[in-house]
Amino acid sequence: MRHRLLDAPFPNSLALMPPAGVLVTGSNMSGKSTFLRTLGVNAVLAQTLNTGLASAYEAPVFTIRSVIGRGDDLVSGTSYY
């Protein structure tokens, strides 16, 4: 899975089996917010257009909630957090 807006996207993988969850940790500017945005973008694409930016994607339909502030800008590398 990758993010379309990045010049040199780094593919990431995530596999969860219910009822498991995930805790995303890392140092500042390590890509945590970008990874979570990538998950959200691919979930929306998969649920609405039956496509995504991944070699494989499988998930049940679920509610997507997000908060992205005006200060967030992936292109310039700034994040609210």
C-alpha positions as CSV (number, residue, x, y, z in Angstrom):
1,M,0.0,0.0,0.0
2,R,1.3,3.5,-0.8
3,H,0.3,7.1,-0.8
4,R,-0.2,8.7,-4.2
5,L,1.0,12.2,-3.3
6,L,4.5,11.2,-2.3
7,D,7.3,11.6,-4.9
8,A,9.0,8.4,-3.7
9,P,6.4,6.3,-2.0
10,F,7.6,3.7,0.4
11,P,5.2,0.7,0.4
12,N,3.8,-0.4,3.7
13,S,1.9,-3.5,4.8
14,L,-0.6,-4.1,7.5
15,A,-2.4,-7.3,8.4
16,L,-4.9,-7.5,11.3
17,M,-7.2,-10.3,12.4
18,P,-10.2,-9.3,14.5
19,P,-10.4,-8.5,17.3
20,A,-6.8,-7.2,17.1
21,G,-5.9,-3.5,17.0
22,V,-2.8,-1.6,16.1
23,L,-0.7,1.0,17.9
24,V,1.4,3.1,15.6
25,T,4.6,4.5,17.2
26,G,7.8,6.1,16.0
27,S,10.0,9.2,16.3
28,N,9.0,12.6,15.0
29,M,8.8,12.9,11.2
30,S,9.0,9.1,10.8
31,G,5.8,8.8,8.7
32,K,3.1,7.8,11.3
33,S,0.6,10.4,10.1
34,T,1.3,9.6,6.4
35,F,0.8,5.9,7.1
36,L,-2.5,6.5,8.8
37,R,-3.6,8.8,5.9
38,T,-2.6,6.1,3.5
39,L,-4.8,3.6,5.3
40,G,-7.7,6.0,5.3
41,V,-7.3,6.9,1.6
42,N,-7.2,3.3,0.6
43,A,-10.2,2.4,2.8
44,V,-12.3,5.2,1.2
45,L,-11.2,4.2,-2.3
46,A,-11.9,0.5,-1.7
47,Q,-15.4,1.1,-0.1
48,T,-16.6,3.7,-2.7
49,L,-14.8,2.9,-6.0
50,N,-13.7,-0.7,-5.4
51,T,-10.1,0.2,-6.1
52,G,-7.0,1.2,-4.1
53,L,-3.3,2.0,-4.3
54,A,-2.2,-1.5,-3.0
55,S,-1.2,-4.8,-4.5
56,A,-3.9,-6.4,-2.4
57,Y,-6.6,-5.0,0.0
58,E,-9.2,-6.9,1.9
59,A,-11.3,-5.5,4.7
60,P,-15.0,-5.4,5.7
61,V,-17.0,-2.3,5.3
62,F,-16.5,-0.1,8.3
63,T,-17.0,3.5,9.4
64,I,-14.1,5.8,8.6
65,R,-13.5,8.8,11.0
66,S,-10.7,11.3,10.5
67,V,-9.4,14.6,11.7
68,I,-7.0,16.4,9.4
69,G,-6.3,20.0,10.5
70,R,-5.6,22.9,8.2
71,G,-2.0,22.9,9.3
72,D,-1.5,19.4,7.8
73,D,0.3,19.5,4.5
74,L,1.8,16.2,3.2
75,V,3.6,18.0,0.3
76,S,5.5,20.4,2.5
77,G,5.9,17.8,5.3
78,T,4.0,19.6,8.0
79,S,1.7,17.9,10.5
80,Y,-0.6,19.1,13.2
81,Y,0.8,16.5,15.5
